[in-house]
Amino acid sequence: MNHPPIQLPRLAALARQAVPKLLEGVVAPLAVFYAALTVLGLKGALAAAVGYVYLGLIYRLVRRIRIPATMILAAIAITARAAVGFWTGSWVIYFIQPELGTICISMAFLASVRFNRPLVQKLTLDYIHLPSAVLRHERVRRFFARITLLWAFVLLANSTVSIWLALHESLGTFMLLRTSAVAVMSGLAITFSIFAFKRLLHRLHIAHA
């Protein structure tokens, strides 16, 4: 197997890209929602959460910054969630809605393994070029199948924990425990996935040097 060396982005570089997006897309919306909840009540918090997302869109339009398609989808999704929240008057319904979507995604991950088209491989190829000879290697195929299974169960576990907390805890406790649990489980899965991938490539390099 002859192919040029595969260069993975450094963890520090990945962190510099991921942390601002995490703060903007996850931490800040929750902080805005909770702060508005304590002052304005549930409906005010829903309006504040929607307003935060649309302010981000307006800011990018004014600054002529490219708006990611995922951000547009997020704006549509949070608008629909807030509308249901207004109609039902329930914060539980507001937070459970995206978890149901996450469960569907985890099922898609499982199905992709069953059909020998693991989704993690497709997502990886969006960021890292892997030669076709590498992708055909049996170790690589097994790796992507196993990592896809890992993420299917991580997503399912995150959603299960979130739904259970929403049904059994107060809003403040839910937000604290849910954010902490998701951060820990996802962080461990991300760290394991990256180091396992680097180890795989190192083994392939030794085996075919």
C-alpha positions in Angstrom: 0.0 0.0 0.0 1.8 3.1 -1.2 0.2 6.5 -0.4 1.5 9.8 0.9 1.6 10.4 4.7 -1.8 11.3 6.2 -1.6 14.5 8.3 -4.2 14.8 11.1 -5.0 18.3 12.4 -3.3 19.0 15.8 -5.6 18.7 18.8 -4.8 22.3 19.7 -6.0 23.5 16.3 -9.1 21.4 16.5 -9.8 22.9 20.0 -9.3 26.5 18.7 -12.0 25.8 16.1 -14.4 23.8 18.2 -14.4 25.8 21.5 -15.8 29.1 20.0 -18.5 27.1 18.2 -19.3 25.2 21.3 -19.6 28.4 23.3 -21.7 30.1 20.6 -23.9 27.1 19.7 -24.4 25.3 23.1 -23.3 27.2 26.2 -24.5 30.7 25.2 -28.1 29.7 24.2 -28.5 27.8 27.5 -27.2 30.8 29.5 -29.5 33.2 27.6 -32.5 30.9 28.2 -31.8 30.5 31.9 -31.0 34.1 32.5 -34.2 35.2 30.7 -36.2 32.5 32.6 -35.3 34.0 36.0 -36.4 37.5 34.9 -39.1 37.0 32.3 -40.5 33.6 32.9 -40.8 30.7 30.4 -42.3 32.5 27.5 -39.8 35.3 27.8 -37.0 32.7 27.9 -38.3 31.1 24.8 -38.4 34.4 23.0 -34.9 35.3 24.2 -33.5 31.9 22.9 -35.1 32.5 19.5 -33.9 36.1 19.5 -30.3 35.1 20.3 -30.2 32.8 17.3 -31.6 35.4 14.9 -29.3 38.1 16.3 -26.4 35.8 15.3 -27.9 35.5 11.8 -28.3 39.3 11.5 -24.8 39.9 12.8 -23.4 37.7 10.0 -25.5 39.4 7.4 -24.4 42.8 8.4 -20.7 41.8 8.6 -21.1 39.8 5.3 -19.9 36.7 7.0 -21.0 33.4 5.3 -23.9 31.8 7.2 -23.4 28.1 7.6 -26.3 25.9 6.5 -26.3 24.3 9.9 -27.0 27.7 11.5 -30.0 28.3 9.2 -31.3 24.8 10.1 -30.8 25.6 13.8 -32.8 28.8 13.5 -35.7 27.0 11.8 -35.5 24.2 14.4 -35.5 26.5 17.5 -38.3 28.5 16.0 -40.4 25.4 15.7 -39.4 24.3 19.2 -40.3 27.6 20.7 -43.6 27.7 19.0 -44.5 24.3 20.5 -43.2 25.6 23.9 -45.4 28.6 23.7 -48.4 26.5 22.8 -47.9 23.9 25.5 -46.4 26.2 28.1 -44.0 23.4 29.0 -40.2 23.7 29.2 -40.0 19.9 29.2 -41.5 19.7 25.8 -39.2 22.4 24.6 -36.1 20.5 25.7 -37.3 17.0 24.8 -38.0 17.8 21.1 -34.3 17.9 20.0 -33.6 14.7 22.0 -36.1 12.8 19.9 -34.2 14.0 16.8 -31.0 12.8 18.3 -32.4 9.4 18.9 -33.4 9.2 15.2 -29.8 10.1 14.3 -28.4 7.4 16.6 -30.7 4.9 14.8 -29.3 6.2 11.5 -25.8 5.5 12.8 -26.7 2.0 13.7 -28.4 1.4 10.3 -25.3 2.7 8.5 -23.2 0.0 10.1 -25.8 -2.7 9.2 -25.5 -1.6 5.5 -21.7 -1.3 5.6 -21.7 2.4 5.1 -20.7 3.7 8.5 -21.6 7.4 8.9 -18.5 8.3 10.9 -16.4 7.4 7.8 -18.4 9.8 5.7 -18.1 12.6 8.3 -14.3 12.0 8.7 -13.8 12.3 4.9 -15.4 15.8 5.1 -12.4 16.9 7.0 -9.5 14.5 6.2 -8.6 13.0 2.9 -7.9 9.3 3.1 -6.6 7.5 0.0 -8.9 4.8 -1.4 -6.3 2.1 -0.6 -6.5 3.1 3.0 -10.3 3.0 3.0 -10.3 -0.5 1.5 -8.1 -1.9 4.3 -9.9 -4.3 6.6 -8.6 -2.6 9.8 -9.9 0.7 8.6 -13.3 -0.7 7.7 -13.6 -2.4 11.2 -12.5 0.8 12.9 -15.1 3.0 11.3 -17.8 0.4 11.9 -16.9 0.2 15.6 -16.6 4.0 16.1 -19.9 4.5 14.4 -21.5 2.0 16.9 -19.8 3.9 19.7 -21.3 7.2 18.6 -24.7 5.6 18.1 -24.7 4.5 21.7 -23.2 7.8 23.0 -26.0 9.8 21.2 -28.6 7.4 22.5 -27.2 7.6 26.1 -27.1 11.4 25.9 -30.7 11.6 24.8 -31.9 9.0 27.3 -30.2 10.8 30.2 -31.6 14.2 29.0 -35.2 12.9 28.7 -35.0 11.2 32.1 -33.7 14.4 33.8 -36.3 16.5 32.0 -39.1 14.3 33.3 -37.8 13.9 36.9 -35.9 17.1 37.8 -36.5 20.8 38.1 -35.4 23.1 35.2 -32.3 24.4 37.0 -31.1 20.9 38.0 -31.9 19.6 34.5 -29.8 22.2 32.8 -26.8 21.7 35.1 -26.8 17.9 35.1 -27.7 17.5 31.5 -25.0 19.9 30.3 -22.4 18.2 32.5 -23.4 14.7 31.5 -23.5 15.4 27.8 -20.1 17.3 28.0 -18.5 14.4 29.8 -19.8 11.6 27.6 -19.2 13.4 24.4 -15.8 14.6 25.4 -14.7 11.1 26.3 -16.0 9.7 23.1 -14.3 12.5 21.0 -11.0 11.9 22.8 -11.2 8.1 22.4 -12.1 8.5 18.7 -9.2 10.8 17.9 -6.6 8.7 19.7 -7.9 5.5 18.3 -7.8 6.9 14.8 -4.2 8.1 15.3 -3.3 4.7 16.6 -4.9 3.0 13.6 -2.9 5.1 11.2 0.3 4.5 13.1 -0.3 0.7 12.9 -1.0 0.9 9.2 2.2 2.9 8.6 4.2 0.3 10.5 2.5 -2.6 8.7 3.0 -1.2 5.2 6.2 0.9 5.6 
